Amino acid sequence: MMTRLTLLFPPALAAAALMNGCASPEPHYYTLAASPAKAAAAVTGRASRTGGPLWIEVTPVRVPERLNRAQLVVRDGTGSVVELLDTSRWASSLPDELRDALSQHLQSSLDAVDVYQHGLSAAQPAFRVTTEVVSLDADVGKRAAATITWTVRRLPDGKVLSGRTEMEVPAPGQVDGVVNAYREILAATATNIAASVQSLER
């Protein structure tokens, strides 16, 4: 004679086991801004301006609505379909990530202070920087590309210089490679913007 053993689990324990078996992977969060150590090193290594820092205002970056989401948006490899990477997310909104990264580069290269970032409402900026992302996409493990337009306005007379940065760079590896490629593109964009600021200073 065979004896059948039946194991009875309390409902709560059974539910917990089911949830653990179906748990989603924890998301990874990425930022486009430099690490605090790198940002500090850039500030320490820059040359000081005569007469104190330059006041600038880097306004929030405009992005296409399809990119304005928590997840990274990439191509699927065919070029015609985009994917939302649910486990790869921006640490803050994409417009803020872009703005903060550009601000860091400009403050470092121009020995400037961004009144927008520091909340210095009483300080009058000498230059206002506005930027718009026309396109920003990547094929994971292959390449990343962007087209970014920007305008530098001198205050208070309103003289303007505008430009456009278009770049495509390799993005080897996985998502880390895409984020690093985006950082490289933003650094080049900031260099172009800084050149316009310096031109308007003359």
C-alpha positions as a LaTeX table, in Angstrom:
\begin{tabular}{lrrr}
\hline
Residue & $x$ (\AA) & $y$ (\AA) & $z$ (\AA) \\
\hline
Met1 & 0.00 & 0.00 & 0.00 \\
Met2 & 1.30 & 3.45 & $-0.96$ \\
Thr3 & 0.83 & 6.39 & 1.32 \\
Arg4 & 0.32 & 9.82 & $-0.28$ \\
Leu5 & 1.73 & 12.78 & 1.61 \\
Thr6 & 0.03 & 16.10 & 1.10 \\
Leu7 & 1.97 & 19.23 & 2.16 \\
Leu8 & $-0.23$ & 22.13 & 3.10 \\
Phe9 & 1.26 & 25.65 & 2.98 \\
Pro10 & $-0.36$ & 28.57 & 4.78 \\
Pro11 & $-1.92$ & 30.96 & 2.20 \\
Ala12 & 0.48 & 33.80 & 3.07 \\
Leu13 & 3.54 & 31.59 & 2.60 \\
Ala14 & 2.24 & 30.29 & $-0.71$ \\
Ala15 & 1.63 & 33.84 & $-1.95$ \\
Ala16 & 5.14 & 34.90 & $-0.92$ \\
Ala17 & 6.68 & 31.95 & $-2.75$ \\
Leu18 & 4.70 & 32.82 & $-5.86$ \\
Met19 & 5.77 & 36.48 & $-5.72$ \\
Asn20 & 9.43 & 35.57 & $-5.26$ \\
Gly21 & 9.30 & 33.28 & $-8.25$ \\
Cys22 & 7.83 & 36.01 & $-10.46$ \\
Ala23 & 9.77 & 39.02 & $-9.15$ \\
Ser24 & 10.94 & 41.43 & $-11.86$ \\
Pro25 & 14.63 & 42.36 & $-12.09$ \\
Glu26 & 15.58 & 45.49 & $-10.20$ \\
Pro27 & 16.09 & 48.48 & $-12.54$ \\
His28 & 19.49 & 50.11 & $-12.98$ \\
Tyr29 & 19.63 & 53.91 & $-12.90$ \\
Tyr30 & 21.92 & 55.97 & $-15.13$ \\
Thr31 & 22.98 & 59.61 & $-15.12$ \\
Leu32 & 24.57 & 61.78 & $-17.78$ \\
Ala33 & 26.20 & 64.10 & $-15.25$ \\
Ala34 & 29.81 & 63.56 & $-14.25$ \\
Ser35 & 30.53 & 61.89 & $-10.93$ \\
Pro36 & 31.18 & 64.30 & $-8.01$ \\
Ala37 & 34.88 & 63.36 & $-8.04$ \\
Lys38 & 35.27 & 64.10 & $-11.76$ \\
Ala39 & 33.29 & 67.32 & $-11.47$ \\
Ala40 & 35.47 & 68.49 & $-8.58$ \\
Ala41 & 38.64 & 67.62 & $-10.49$ \\
Ala42 & 37.45 & 69.64 & $-13.48$ \\
Val43 & 36.72 & 72.66 & $-11.29$ \\
Thr44 & 40.11 & 72.38 & $-9.54$ \\
Gly45 & 41.98 & 72.15 & $-12.84$ \\
Arg46 & 40.34 & 75.03 & $-14.65$ \\
Ala47 & 41.89 & 78.47 & $-14.98$ \\
Ser48 & 40.27 & 81.26 & $-12.97$ \\
Arg49 & 38.77 & 84.21 & $-14.77$ \\
Thr50 & 39.98 & 87.72 & $-14.13$ \\
Gly51 & 37.34 & 89.65 & $-12.22$ \\
Gly52 & 35.43 & 86.66 & $-10.87$ \\
Pro53 & 33.20 & 83.99 & $-12.37$ \\
Leu54 & 30.94 & 84.37 & $-15.38$ \\
Trp55 & 27.22 & 84.17 & $-14.64$ \\
Ile56 & 25.29 & 81.96 & $-17.04$ \\
Glu57 & 21.82 & 80.45 & $-17.10$ \\
Val58 & 21.41 & 77.00 & $-18.64$ \\
Thr59 & 17.69 & 76.48 & $-19.13$ \\
Pro60 & 15.91 & 73.08 & $-19.19$ \\
Val61 & 16.54 & 71.11 & $-22.37$ \\
Arg62 & 13.61 & 70.44 & $-24.68$ \\
Val63 & 13.32 & 66.85 & $-25.88$ \\
Pro64 & 10.89 & 64.98 & $-28.18$ \\
Glu65 & 7.97 & 63.58 & $-26.21$ \\
Arg66 & 8.83 & 60.01 & $-27.26$ \\
Leu67 & 12.10 & 60.33 & $-25.32$ \\
Asn68 & 10.68 & 62.10 & $-22.28$ \\
Arg69 & 10.22 & 59.04 & $-20.11$ \\
Ala70 & 11.97 & 57.25 & $-17.28$ \\
Gln71 & 13.26 & 54.35 & $-19.40$ \\
Leu72 & 16.08 & 54.58 & $-21.91$ \\
Val73 & 14.75 & 54.44 & $-25.45$ \\
Val74 & 16.91 & 52.61 & $-28.01$ \\
Arg75 & 16.67 & 51.06 & $-31.46$ \\
Asp76 & 16.07 & 47.33 & $-31.74$ \\
Gly77 & 18.79 & 46.87 & $-34.36$ \\
Thr78 & 16.52 & 47.13 & $-37.41$ \\
Gly79 & 16.49 & 50.92 & $-37.29$ \\
Ser80 & 12.71 & 51.19 & $-37.58$ \\
Val81 & 11.53 & 49.95 & $-34.18$ \\
Val82 & 12.30 & 51.48 & $-30.79$ \\
Glu83 & 12.42 & 49.69 & $-27.44$ \\
Leu84 & 11.88 & 50.93 & $-23.91$ \\
Leu85 & 14.46 & 49.37 & $-21.59$ \\
Asp86 & 12.35 & 48.92 & $-18.50$ \\
Thr87 & 15.29 & 47.87 & $-16.31$ \\
Ser88 & 17.53 & 50.72 & $-17.56$ \\
Arg89 & 16.24 & 54.08 & $-16.36$ \\
Trp90 & 17.40 & 57.66 & $-15.97$ \\
Ala91 & 18.16 & 58.80 & $-12.44$ \\
Ser92 & 16.05 & 61.91 & $-13.05$ \\
Ser93 & 13.96 & 63.13 & $-15.97$ \\
Leu94 & 15.85 & 63.13 & $-19.27$ \\
Pro95 & 15.55 & 66.95 & $-19.71$ \\
Asp96 & 17.14 & 67.39 & $-16.26$ \\
Glu97 & 19.87 & 64.85 & $-17.01$ \\
Leu98 & 20.77 & 66.67 & $-20.22$ \\
Arg99 & 20.64 & 70.12 & $-18.62$ \\
Asp100 & 22.77 & 69.12 & $-15.63$ \\
Ala101 & 25.43 & 67.50 & $-17.84$ \\
Leu102 & 25.66 & 70.55 & $-20.12$ \\
Ser103 & 25.77 & 72.86 & $-17.10$ \\
Gln104 & 28.65 & 70.95 & $-15.54$ \\
His105 & 30.70 & 71.15 & $-18.72$ \\
Leu106 & 30.01 & 74.85 & $-19.26$ \\
Gln107 & 30.76 & 75.81 & $-15.67$ \\
Ser108 & 34.04 & 73.94 & $-15.86$ \\
Ser109 & 35.22 & 75.18 & $-19.25$ \\
Leu110 & 34.12 & 78.81 & $-18.80$ \\
Asp111 & 34.86 & 79.19 & $-15.07$ \\
Ala112 & 31.18 & 80.07 & $-14.84$ \\
Val113 & 28.38 & 79.78 & $-12.31$ \\
Asp114 & 24.99 & 78.56 & $-13.49$ \\
Val115 & 22.39 & 80.70 & $-11.72$ \\
Tyr116 & 19.64 & 78.25 & $-12.71$ \\
Gln117 & 21.37 & 75.32 & $-11.06$ \\
His118 & 22.30 & 77.18 & $-7.89$ \\
Gly119 & 19.01 & 79.04 & $-7.51$ \\
Leu120 & 20.73 & 82.45 & $-7.52$ \\
Ser121 & 17.65 & 84.41 & $-8.49$ \\
Ala122 & 19.23 & 87.74 & $-7.49$ \\
Ala123 & 22.22 & 87.25 & $-9.81$ \\
Gln124 & 21.82 & 88.57 & $-13.33$ \\
Pro125 & 23.22 & 86.10 & $-15.90$ \\
Ala126 & 25.44 & 87.44 & $-18.63$ \\
Phe127 & 24.44 & 84.65 & $-21.03$ \\
Arg128 & 21.37 & 82.45 & $-21.35$ \\
Val129 & 21.78 & 79.04 & $-22.99$ \\
Thr130 & 18.81 & 77.21 & $-24.49$ \\
Thr131 & 19.04 & 73.80 & $-26.12$ \\
Glu132 & 16.73 & 71.39 & $-27.90$ \\
Val133 & 17.31 & 67.74 & $-28.70$ \\
Val134 & 16.09 & 67.08 & $-32.22$ \\
Ser135 & 17.08 & 63.40 & $-32.09$ \\
Leu136 & 18.82 & 61.11 & $-29.63$ \\
Asp137 & 19.01 & 57.40 & $-30.33$ \\
Ala138 & 21.25 & 54.38 & $-30.14$ \\
Asp139 & 21.71 & 50.77 & $-31.18$ \\
Val140 & 22.98 & 48.97 & $-28.09$ \\
Gly141 & 26.46 & 47.61 & $-28.67$ \\
Lys142 & 26.88 & 49.56 & $-31.92$ \\
Arg143 & 26.44 & 53.35 & $-32.02$ \\
Ala144 & 24.75 & 56.38 & $-30.56$ \\
Ala145 & 23.80 & 59.55 & $-32.39$ \\
Ala146 & 22.25 & 62.91 & $-31.63$ \\
Thr147 & 21.28 & 66.19 & $-33.20$ \\
Ile148 & 21.13 & 69.07 & $-30.73$ \\
Thr149 & 20.38 & 72.70 & $-31.53$ \\
Trp150 & 21.40 & 75.48 & $-29.18$ \\
Thr151 & 21.23 & 79.23 & $-28.75$ \\
Val152 & 23.41 & 81.55 & $-26.66$ \\
Arg153 & 21.85 & 84.92 & $-25.86$ \\
Arg154 & 23.96 & 87.73 & $-24.40$ \\
Leu155 & 22.22 & 89.81 & $-21.78$ \\
Pro156 & 20.98 & 92.46 & $-21.55$ \\
Asp157 & 21.43 & 93.48 & $-25.21$ \\
Gly158 & 20.02 & 90.20 & $-26.57$ \\
Lys159 & 22.70 & 89.46 & $-29.18$ \\
Val160 & 22.37 & 85.81 & $-30.22$ \\
Leu161 & 24.53 & 83.04 & $-31.64$ \\
Ser162 & 22.91 & 79.75 & $-32.63$ \\
Gly163 & 24.31 & 76.44 & $-33.72$ \\
Arg164 & 23.69 & 72.76 & $-34.26$ \\
Thr165 & 25.72 & 69.78 & $-33.08$ \\
Glu166 & 25.34 & 66.50 & $-34.98$ \\
Met167 & 27.37 & 63.50 & $-33.90$ \\
Glu168 & 27.48 & 59.75 & $-34.18$ \\
Val169 & 29.92 & 57.82 & $-32.00$ \\
Pro170 & 30.58 & 54.14 & $-31.22$ \\
Ala171 & 28.70 & 52.66 & $-28.26$ \\
Pro172 & 30.41 & 49.34 & $-27.51$ \\
Gly173 & 29.16 & 46.98 & $-24.84$ \\
Gln174 & 25.71 & 47.20 & $-23.34$ \\
Val175 & 23.71 & 50.10 & $-21.91$ \\
Asp176 & 26.79 & 51.54 & $-20.18$ \\
Gly177 & 28.29 & 52.05 & $-23.63$ \\
Val178 & 25.22 & 53.97 & $-24.80$ \\
Val179 & 25.29 & 56.26 & $-21.75$ \\
Asn180 & 29.02 & 56.91 & $-22.19$ \\
Ala181 & 28.47 & 57.72 & $-25.85$ \\
Tyr182 & 25.73 & 60.19 & $-24.91$ \\
Arg183 & 28.13 & 61.81 & $-22.43$ \\
Glu184 & 30.70 & 62.19 & $-25.21$ \\
Ile185 & 28.13 & 63.85 & $-27.46$ \\
Leu186 & 27.06 & 66.24 & $-24.71$ \\
Ala187 & 30.68 & 67.16 & $-23.98$ \\
Ala188 & 31.17 & 68.08 & $-27.64$ \\
Thr189 & 27.94 & 70.07 & $-27.63$ \\
Ala190 & 29.07 & 71.97 & $-24.53$ \\
Thr191 & 32.39 & 72.74 & $-26.22$ \\
Asn192 & 30.53 & 74.27 & $-29.17$ \\
Ile193 & 28.30 & 76.30 & $-26.87$ \\
Ala194 & 31.28 & 77.52 & $-24.83$ \\
Ala195 & 32.97 & 78.73 & $-28.03$ \\
Ser196 & 29.87 & 80.84 & $-28.79$ \\
Val197 & 29.88 & 82.31 & $-25.30$ \\
Gln198 & 33.53 & 83.25 & $-25.67$ \\
Ser199 & 32.84 & 84.77 & $-29.08$ \\
Leu200 & 30.06 & 86.94 & $-27.66$ \\
Glu201 & 32.32 & 88.05 & $-24.79$ \\
Arg202 & 34.73 & 89.73 & $-27.19$ \\
\hline
\end{tabular}
